[in-house]
Every structure is written in C-alpha cells, then in structure tokens.
Amino acid sequence: MARVVWHVPVTVTGSTTALRLFRLRDGRRCAVGFATTEALTALLGPDQAFTELAEPALRALAAPLGVDTLVLDPRLVAPPVARPARGPAPAEPAAPTARPQLQHR
C-alpha cells in the first residue's frame, strides 16, 4: 500500500519552519493538508511555502499544540476581503465638544 503524502502549509522565518494552523468556523484550530500543489496554490496563493508530510506525521506535529482536527483539501468558505485603496489617510474625527455627564443614583 502506497503511503499518501499531503502538501502542508508552513511558515518559514529565517532557518525556522513552522506548521501553519487555521481555524474552523467554530473557532477551533486545525491543521490542513492538500492532495496536490495545485490545490494548495489555488487556495493559499503561489507564494505559500509548504512541506510534504504523511498524515500520521502531520497529526504528530499538531497534537502537542492541542490541535486534533485535520482538514484535507479544504475549500475557501469566507468571502474575499476587500483591500482598501491606497490614498491619503482618513481625516481624524472631530473631538467631542462636551464631555458626557455621568449620573449617580
């Protein structure tokens, strides 16, 4: 039986490579793996670093971090975030002219 290898997103900082974790809709953290580099690139972009791991290795890396959920070949579920147009910084709001009075009862 051939061993399945997953393409797993990582973050690379200097000489350190760290497993990139994600969140489920309910807020729990999860690790992800992709069957192909094309699937990874389609979802996370061409600049996303990755490593190849078998599922048991991915689970073993995630477990000490308290992550017990693995999502294989995830799909984007959130709408894309609109990037603000570059331009002058927005004007500061005017300072309030009168301070609100607190009422003690």
MODELLER restraints for C-alpha pairs under 7 A, 6 or more apart:
rsr = mdl.restraints
at = mdl.atoms
rsr.add(forms.Gaussian(group=physical.xy_distance, feature=features.Distance(at['CA:4:A'], at['CA:54:A']), mean=5.95, stdev=0.5))
rsr.add(forms.Gaussian(group=physical.xy_distance, feature=features.Distance(at['CA:5:A'], at['CA:52:A']), mean=6.03, stdev=0.5))
rsr.add(forms.Gaussian(group=physical.xy_distance, feature=features.Distance(at['CA:5:A'], at['CA:53:A']), mean=5.36, stdev=0.5))
rsr.add(forms.Gaussian(group=physical.xy_distance, feature=features.Distance(at['CA:5:A'], at['CA:54:A']), mean=4.53, stdev=0.5))
rsr.add(forms.Gaussian(group=physical.xy_distance, feature=features.Distance(at['CA:6:A'], at['CA:33:A']), mean=5.21, stdev=0.5))
rsr.add(forms.Gaussian(group=physical.xy_distance, feature=features.Distance(at['CA:6:A'], at['CA:34:A']), mean=5.36, stdev=0.5))
rsr.add(forms.Gaussian(group=physical.xy_distance, feature=features.Distance(at['CA:6:A'], at['CA:35:A']), mean=5.39, stdev=0.5))
rsr.add(forms.Gaussian(group=physical.xy_distance, feature=features.Distance(at['CA:6:A'], at['CA:52:A']), mean=5.49, stdev=0.5))
rsr.add(forms.Gaussian(group=physical.xy_distance, feature=features.Distance(at['CA:6:A'], at['CA:53:A']), mean=5.32, stdev=0.5))
rsr.add(forms.Gaussian(group=physical.xy_distance, feature=features.Distance(at['CA:6:A'], at['CA:54:A']), mean=5.87, stdev=0.5))
rsr.add(forms.Gaussian(group=physical.xy_distance, feature=features.Distance(at['CA:6:A'], at['CA:55:A']), mean=6.90, stdev=0.5))
rsr.add(forms.Gaussian(group=physical.xy_distance, feature=features.Distance(at['CA:7:A'], at['CA:33:A']), mean=5.41, stdev=0.5))
rsr.add(forms.Gaussian(group=physical.xy_distance, feature=features.Distance(at['CA:7:A'], at['CA:34:A']), mean=4.92, stdev=0.5))
rsr.add(forms.Gaussian(group=physical.xy_distance, feature=features.Distance(at['CA:7:A'], at['CA:35:A']), mean=6.31, stdev=0.5))
rsr.add(forms.Gaussian(group=physical.xy_distance, feature=features.Distance(at['CA:7:A'], at['CA:36:A']), mean=6.50, stdev=0.5))
rsr.add(forms.Gaussian(group=physical.xy_distance, feature=features.Distance(at['CA:7:A'], at['CA:37:A']), mean=6.44, stdev=0.5))
rsr.add(forms.Gaussian(group=physical.xy_distance, feature=features.Distance(at['CA:7:A'], at['CA:50:A']), mean=6.14, stdev=0.5))
rsr.add(forms.Gaussian(group=physical.xy_distance, feature=features.Distance(at['CA:7:A'], at['CA:51:A']), mean=5.74, stdev=0.5))
rsr.add(forms.Gaussian(group=physical.xy_distance, feature=features.Distance(at['CA:7:A'], at['CA:52:A']), mean=4.71, stdev=0.5))
rsr.add(forms.Gaussian(group=physical.xy_distance, feature=features.Distance(at['CA:7:A'], at['CA:53:A']), mean=6.61, stdev=0.5))
rsr.add(forms.Gaussian(group=physical.xy_distance, feature=features.Distance(at['CA:8:A'], at['CA:32:A']), mean=6.31, stdev=0.5))
rsr.add(forms.Gaussian(group=physical.xy_distance, feature=features.Distance(at['CA:8:A'], at['CA:33:A']), mean=4.65, stdev=0.5))
rsr.add(forms.Gaussian(group=physical.xy_distance, feature=features.Distance(at['CA:8:A'], at['CA:34:A']), mean=6.41, stdev=0.5))
rsr.add(forms.Gaussian(group=physical.xy_distance, feature=features.Distance(at['CA:8:A'], at['CA:50:A']), mean=5.18, stdev=0.5))
rsr.add(forms.Gaussian(group=physical.xy_distance, feature=features.Distance(at['CA:8:A'], at['CA:51:A']), mean=5.32, stdev=0.5))
rsr.add(forms.Gaussian(group=physical.xy_distance, feature=features.Distance(at['CA:8:A'], at['CA:52:A']), mean=5.98, stdev=0.5))
rsr.add(forms.Gaussian(group=physical.xy_distance, feature=features.Distance(at['CA:8:A'], at['CA:53:A']), mean=6.75, stdev=0.5))
rsr.add(forms.Gaussian(group=physical.xy_distance, feature=features.Distance(at['CA:9:A'], at['CA:19:A']), mean=6.63, stdev=0.5))
rsr.add(forms.Gaussian(group=physical.xy_distance, feature=features.Distance(at['CA:9:A'], at['CA:20:A']), mean=5.59, stdev=0.5))
rsr.add(forms.Gaussian(group=physical.xy_distance, feature=features.Distance(at['CA:9:A'], at['CA:48:A']), mean=6.74, stdev=0.5))
rsr.add(forms.Gaussian(group=physical.xy_distance, feature=features.Distance(at['CA:9:A'], at['CA:49:A']), mean=5.92, stdev=0.5))
rsr.add(forms.Gaussian(group=physical.xy_distance, feature=features.Distance(at['CA:9:A'], at['CA:50:A']), mean=4.26, stdev=0.5))
rsr.add(forms.Gaussian(group=physical.xy_distance, feature=features.Distance(at['CA:9:A'], at['CA:51:A']), mean=6.59, stdev=0.5))
rsr.add(forms.Gaussian(group=physical.xy_distance, feature=features.Distance(at['CA:10:A'], at['CA:17:A']), mean=6.44, stdev=0.5))
rsr.add(forms.Gaussian(group=physical.xy_distance, feature=features.Distance(at['CA:10:A'], at['CA:18:A']), mean=5.43, stdev=0.5))
rsr.add(forms.Gaussian(group=physical.xy_distance, feature=features.Distance(at['CA:10:A'], at['CA:19:A']), mean=4.59, stdev=0.5))
rsr.add(forms.Gaussian(group=physical.xy_distance, feature=features.Distance(at['CA:10:A'], at['CA:20:A']), mean=4.66, stdev=0.5))
rsr.add(forms.Gaussian(group=physical.xy_distance, feature=features.Distance(at['CA:10:A'], at['CA:49:A']), mean=5.58, stdev=0.5))
rsr.add(forms.Gaussian(group=physical.xy_distance, feature=features.Distance(at['CA:10:A'], at['CA:50:A']), mean=5.04, stdev=0.5))
rsr.add(forms.Gaussian(group=physical.xy_distance, feature=features.Distance(at['CA:10:A'], at['CA:51:A']), mean=6.78, stdev=0.5))
rsr.add(forms.Gaussian(group=physical.xy_distance, feature=features.Distance(at['CA:11:A'], at['CA:17:A']), mean=5.72, stdev=0.5))
rsr.add(forms.Gaussian(group=physical.xy_distance, feature=features.Distance(at['CA:11:A'], at['CA:18:A']), mean=5.19, stdev=0.5))
rsr.add(forms.Gaussian(group=physical.xy_distance, feature=features.Distance(at['CA:11:A'], at['CA:19:A']), mean=6.40, stdev=0.5))
rsr.add(forms.Gaussian(group=physical.xy_distance, feature=features.Distance(at['CA:11:A'], at['CA:20:A']), mean=5.88, stdev=0.5))
rsr.add(forms.Gaussian(group=physical.xy_distance, feature=features.Distance(at['CA:11:A'], at['CA:49:A']), mean=6.47, stdev=0.5))
rsr.add(forms.Gaussian(group=physical.xy_distance, feature=features.Distance(at['CA:12:A'], at['CA:18:A']), mean=6.42, stdev=0.5))
rsr.add(forms.Gaussian(group=physical.xy_distance, feature=features.Distance(at['CA:21:A'], at['CA:29:A']), mean=6.52, stdev=0.5))
rsr.add(forms.Gaussian(group=physical.xy_distance, feature=features.Distance(at['CA:21:A'], at['CA:30:A']), mean=5.81, stdev=0.5))
rsr.add(forms.Gaussian(group=physical.xy_distance, feature=features.Distance(at['CA:21:A'], at['CA:31:A']), mean=5.09, stdev=0.5))
rsr.add(forms.Gaussian(group=physical.xy_distance, feature=features.Distance(at['CA:22:A'], at['CA:29:A']), mean=5.56, stdev=0.5))
rsr.add(forms.Gaussian(group=physical.xy_distance, feature=features.Distance(at['CA:22:A'], at['CA:30:A']), mean=5.28, stdev=0.5))
rsr.add(forms.Gaussian(group=physical.xy_distance, feature=features.Distance(at['CA:22:A'], at['CA:31:A']), mean=6.20, stdev=0.5))
rsr.add(forms.Gaussian(group=physical.xy_distance, feature=features.Distance(at['CA:23:A'], at['CA:29:A']), mean=4.36, stdev=0.5))
rsr.add(forms.Gaussian(group=physical.xy_distance, feature=features.Distance(at['CA:23:A'], at['CA:30:A']), mean=5.68, stdev=0.5))
rsr.add(forms.Gaussian(group=physical.xy_distance, feature=features.Distance(at['CA:24:A'], at['CA:30:A']), mean=6.71, stdev=0.5))
rsr.add(forms.Gaussian(group=physical.xy_distance, feature=features.Distance(at['CA:29:A'], at['CA:67:A']), mean=6.05, stdev=0.5))
rsr.add(forms.Gaussian(group=physical.xy_distance, feature=features.Distance(at['CA:30:A'], at['CA:67:A']), mean=5.78, stdev=0.5))
rsr.add(forms.Gaussian(group=physical.xy_distance, feature=features.Distance(at['CA:30:A'], at['CA:68:A']), mean=6.94, stdev=0.5))
rsr.add(forms.Gaussian(group=physical.xy_distance, feature=features.Distance(at['CA:30:A'], at['CA:69:A']), mean=4.95, stdev=0.5))
rsr.add(forms.Gaussian(group=physical.xy_distance, feature=features.Distance(at['CA:30:A'], at['CA:70:A']), mean=5.63, stdev=0.5))
rsr.add(forms.Gaussian(group=physical.xy_distance, feature=features.Distance(at['CA:30:A'], at['CA:71:A']), mean=6.87, stdev=0.5))
rsr.add(forms.Gaussian(group=physical.xy_distance, feature=features.Distance(at['CA:31:A'], at['CA:62:A']), mean=6.79, stdev=0.5))
rsr.add(forms.Gaussian(group=physical.xy_distance, feature=features.Distance(at['CA:31:A'], at['CA:69:A']), mean=6.47, stdev=0.5))
rsr.add(forms.Gaussian(group=physical.xy_distance, feature=features.Distance(at['CA:31:A'], at['CA:70:A']), mean=4.94, stdev=0.5))
rsr.add(forms.Gaussian(group=physical.xy_distance, feature=features.Distance(at['CA:31:A'], at['CA:71:A']), mean=6.28, stdev=0.5))
rsr.add(forms.Gaussian(group=physical.xy_distance, feature=features.Distance(at['CA:32:A'], at['CA:70:A']), mean=5.62, stdev=0.5))
rsr.add(forms.Gaussian(group=physical.xy_distance, feature=features.Distance(at['CA:32:A'], at['CA:71:A']), mean=4.76, stdev=0.5))
rsr.add(forms.Gaussian(group=physical.xy_distance, feature=features.Distance(at['CA:32:A'], at['CA:72:A']), mean=5.63, stdev=0.5))
rsr.add(forms.Gaussian(group=physical.xy_distance, feature=features.Distance(at['CA:33:A'], at['CA:71:A']), mean=6.52, stdev=0.5))
rsr.add(forms.Gaussian(group=physical.xy_distance, feature=features.Distance(at['CA:33:A'], at['CA:72:A']), mean=4.88, stdev=0.5))
rsr.add(forms.Gaussian(group=physical.xy_distance, feature=features.Distance(at['CA:33:A'], at['CA:73:A']), mean=6.07, stdev=0.5))
rsr.add(forms.Gaussian(group=physical.xy_distance, feature=features.Distance(at['CA:34:A'], at['CA:40:A']), mean=5.78, stdev=0.5))
rsr.add(forms.Gaussian(group=physical.xy_distance, feature=features.Distance(at['CA:34:A'], at['CA:72:A']), mean=5.79, stdev=0.5))
rsr.add(forms.Gaussian(group=physical.xy_distance, feature=features.Distance(at['CA:34:A'], at['CA:73:A']), mean=4.65, stdev=0.5))
rsr.add(forms.Gaussian(group=physical.xy_distance, feature=features.Distance(at['CA:35:A'], at['CA:73:A']), mean=6.41, stdev=0.5))
rsr.add(forms.Gaussian(group=physical.xy_distance, feature=features.Distance(at['CA:43:A'], at['CA:76:A']), mean=6.73, stdev=0.5))
rsr.add(forms.Gaussian(group=physical.xy_distance, feature=features.Distance(at['CA:62:A'], at['CA:68:A']), mean=6.85, stdev=0.5))
